């Protein structure tokens, strides 16, 4: 797979009551996981929506390889980039299989139907996300964790080069968080570029190749996990004391909050 | 289900003010019935074709509205399309317009009503689909008032009767000419929704997701709404407002084949046609005069809808 990159240059966005972002310069390329950390209401979702083409009235530039995101048609964009939104309350009675099949919509005209190859791909993705036994189950009858996996599956069916995930673990228990993070790692090993937002710095230490901090004064800093994640930077970021300890068993830093 | 529909059509051909035997109906289809029988069955056949088209069309329009708005209560009637279309038809009748102008006026007013319903919903900033239902009720209320005003000024000898006939729905006045002028519109609407039915599945998702899947949400949604409105308005032109079919048939169909519109939409067409053939056969044979169809569909629709709700089907509210 050729190297593919997503880069922003002075990306800013301000609109009505949405959280603003200011001069964000981020980079991610094939096989990398970029984790974006920031407190509630700082604009993580705004950034994600800009990067995935949902919000198009941004200033600055977002480049997929050398092409400006705004200039790429939505159909073509969907073949390169897929979004896993924060919503796990998908209000559909469709079965898991039919839901995932929707990821192939842009590969067909309005007058055509999915073909055997699409169905084969969906079957493969369902086994990758480990939900084979729920193939015919309606999404309404699934747990939050399963719905989130279904969302990820639907994005994968688009066969994207870059996967953008808005707090994919926020509604999930520990087991499901681990499932999602393992998938994130697998996808990056397969050459997909991943941008993922979260509140939890521990997730960054588990999967990230680089970390971006959206700080209160609207500045964005990006660097390697070691460079960026420190007690000081995180305490400043979340405006509360955060302490890290090295865990021998996990072989990594673990961040905890202090009650004060 | 399709075979059941064929049997129903056959039975419906036999039943009426003059009941006919199976042999006579068979002879008609084979082209060697005697002239009196042929005359009756010709009329009956035209009427049944119209019933099938309207039943299928209204049900598919309902299924489309329910998918596009991701709301099981969305139906041509609840969104105000039917009332809007009958206002259009009523105004045209008031001006003694020919059938194609009545058709056009019904369509235009149907579209205007849907657009206004969507505009009001937009102003309500409601996160749930209840906003849409409220907007539909508001627009239906307004259209009812306009319809009331039109009725008030209509000539009671002639026009008022026609308008009331539109309001309650009946196939009594459907003749060859009406079927030939409106039928093709319904056929076009049905074919369009049938070939685009997979796209309806995509449109049940939230707009941001639809966009990142690579589909233009607004354009696709509006095209679907336009065709569903076209079907509804055309149906109203042919036989007036018929309640319940567009609301309950999609639910019945989804109980049978699941929520995938690739199967639910064709099933809605067949079930809708079958149910309306039954309703119309009752309407034209239960008493000496034709009774308005909405009365029959109401008596059939209400218990079915209650049953669907009791069974705990998620209608999206």
Interface residues (C-beta under 8 A of the other chain):
Chain A: X49 X52 X53 X54 X74 X75 X76 X77 X78 X79 X81 X82 X83 X85 X87 X90 X91 X92 X93 X94 X95 X98 X101 X102 X103 X105 X106 X108 X110 X111 X112 X113 X114 X138 X140 X154 X158
Chain B: X70 X195 X196 X198 X199 X201 X202 X204 X205 X206 X208 X209 X211 X212 X213 X214 X215 X216 X220 X223 X254 X258 X259 X260 X262 X314 X316
